[in-house]
């Protein structure tokens, strides 16, 4: 893990919003980790494409979360991923 994280900045999922407000993250090599704390049953968009919505959290602040929308091949490959997966 140390090798993979070399020269990268860890930003907690619960801190992303505040970091974006004060830093230009587009110029930084950063990573975050999240746990799937909620999954919505796959939905169909207006154009008929199926997608999934995951709610991700870092388990530090359960009131802060990121909603991740999965479309196309990503949805097809990962929609069965279990809640609780990191």
C-alpha positions as CSV (number, residue, x, y, z in Angstrom):
1,X,0.0,0.0,0.0
2,X,2.9,2.4,0.8
3,X,4.2,1.9,-2.8
4,X,0.8,2.6,-4.3
5,X,0.3,5.7,-2.2
6,X,3.7,7.2,-2.9
7,X,3.4,10.8,-4.0
8,X,-0.4,10.7,-3.6
9,X,-2.5,12.6,-1.1
10,X,-5.2,10.7,0.9
11,X,-8.4,12.7,1.2
12,X,-11.1,11.2,3.4
13,X,-14.4,10.9,1.6
14,X,-16.1,13.1,4.3
15,X,-13.5,15.9,3.6
16,X,-13.8,16.0,-0.2
17,X,-16.4,18.8,-0.2
18,X,-14.3,21.1,2.1
19,X,-11.1,20.3,0.2
20,X,-12.6,21.2,-3.1
21,X,-13.6,24.6,-1.7
22,X,-10.0,25.5,-0.8
23,X,-7.8,23.4,-3.0
24,X,-7.5,22.8,-6.8
25,X,-7.6,19.0,-6.7
26,X,-7.3,18.7,-10.5
27,X,-3.6,19.4,-10.1
28,X,-3.1,16.9,-7.3
29,X,-2.8,13.1,-7.4
30,X,-5.2,12.1,-4.7
31,X,-7.1,9.1,-3.6
32,X,-10.1,8.3,-1.4
33,X,-11.7,5.2,0.0
34,X,-15.3,4.6,0.6
35,X,-17.7,1.9,1.9
36,X,-20.9,1.2,0.1
37,X,-23.4,2.0,2.9
38,X,-26.5,2.0,0.7
39,X,-27.5,0.7,-2.7
40,X,-30.6,1.7,-4.7
41,X,-32.3,-1.0,-6.8
42,X,-31.1,-0.5,-10.4
43,X,-33.1,2.0,-12.3
44,X,-33.9,2.9,-15.9
45,X,-33.1,6.3,-17.3
46,X,-35.4,8.2,-19.7
47,X,-33.5,6.8,-22.6
48,X,-33.9,3.2,-21.3
49,X,-30.4,2.7,-20.0
50,X,-30.1,0.9,-16.7
51,X,-28.0,2.4,-13.9
52,X,-27.2,2.0,-10.2
53,X,-26.8,4.4,-7.4
54,X,-24.4,3.7,-4.5
55,X,-24.1,5.8,-1.3
56,X,-20.5,5.8,-0.2
57,X,-19.2,6.8,3.2
58,X,-15.8,6.7,5.0
59,X,-17.4,5.6,8.3
60,X,-15.9,8.6,10.1
61,X,-19.0,10.9,9.7
62,X,-22.1,9.0,8.8
63,X,-23.9,12.2,7.8
64,X,-21.4,12.9,5.0
65,X,-21.7,10.7,1.9
66,X,-21.1,10.7,-1.8
67,X,-23.7,9.3,-4.3
68,X,-22.0,7.4,-7.1
69,X,-24.0,6.8,-10.3
70,X,-22.9,3.7,-12.3
71,X,-23.8,3.6,-16.0
72,X,-22.9,1.4,-19.0
73,X,-20.2,-1.2,-18.7
74,X,-19.4,0.0,-15.1
75,X,-23.0,-0.7,-14.1
76,X,-23.0,-4.1,-15.9
77,X,-19.8,-5.2,-14.2
78,X,-20.4,-3.9,-10.7
79,X,-24.1,-3.7,-10.0
80,X,-24.1,-6.9,-7.9
81,X,-21.3,-5.6,-5.6
82,X,-22.4,-6.1,-2.0
83,X,-23.3,-3.4,0.4
84,X,-20.5,-3.0,2.9
85,X,-17.8,-3.5,0.2
86,X,-14.8,-1.0,0.4
